[in-house]
Each structure stands twice: as C-alpha cells, then as structure tokens.
Amino acid sequence: MQRDELNRKVTEELKHIPHIKGDLQQNFFRSRYSGMRRHDLSLPPVVPAKDSLLKAIETLRKDKPDFLTIYDREFFRI
C-alpha cells in the first residue's frame, strides 16, 4: 500500500476512535492504534482493522488492565 493511501485509510479509521480532550489514556489508545494499523497495513496480506484494534487494546491493557477504550463497535465489527 502506498504511503498516501495508507495515511488516508488510517485517518478515516481514526474517526471511529474519538479524541477526547484531556483524556490521556484514550488519546494514547488512538496513537497506539495508528501505529499498529500503519504497521499492519504495510504487511501482506492486509490485516483487518478489527485485528489491529484488538492488538492495540491488548498492549494497553498490559500496563492498565482496567483501561476502558472508546471506539465505534459497529465500524470495527466487535
């Protein structure tokens, strides 16, 4: 996947993980998802968004097991 296409796709998907002013954990979650998703989209075969999201949640919960993520469950099909 070309860089421009990758950036557009990740930007579009991040619309389904809200940015919450002042919520550092939620915003770190968005950042973690963005990094995971960019990595996953660069690998063949392309990993579904749901899998990238679940990996991002898993890595965050290692340090903060009680962290509640906010995201569009319908979009990610969870």
PEVENGI-V833244 format. One record per backbone hydrogen bond with DSSP energy under -0.5 kcal/mol. NH is the residue of the N-H (numbers start at 1). CO is the residue of the C=O. Records with the same first field share a line. If there is no record, write none. Layout:
NH = CO, CO
This chain:
6 = 2
7 = 3
8 = 4
9 = 5
10 = 6
11 = 7
12 = 8
13 = 9
14 = 10
15 = 11, 12
16 = 13
17 = 14
20 = 18
21 = 19
23 = 20
24 = 22
27 = 23
28 = 24
29 = 25
30 = 26
31 = 27
32 = 28
33 = 29
34 = 30
35 = 31
36 = 32
37 = 33
38 = 34
39 = 35
40 = 36
41 = 37
42 = 38, 39
43 = 40
47 = 40
51 = 48
52 = 48
53 = 49
54 = 50
55 = 51
56 = 52
57 = 53
58 = 54
59 = 55
60 = 56
61 = 57
62 = 58
63 = 59, 60
64 = 60
67 = 64
69 = 67
71 = 69
72 = 16
73 = 71
76 = 72
77 = 73, 74
78 = 73
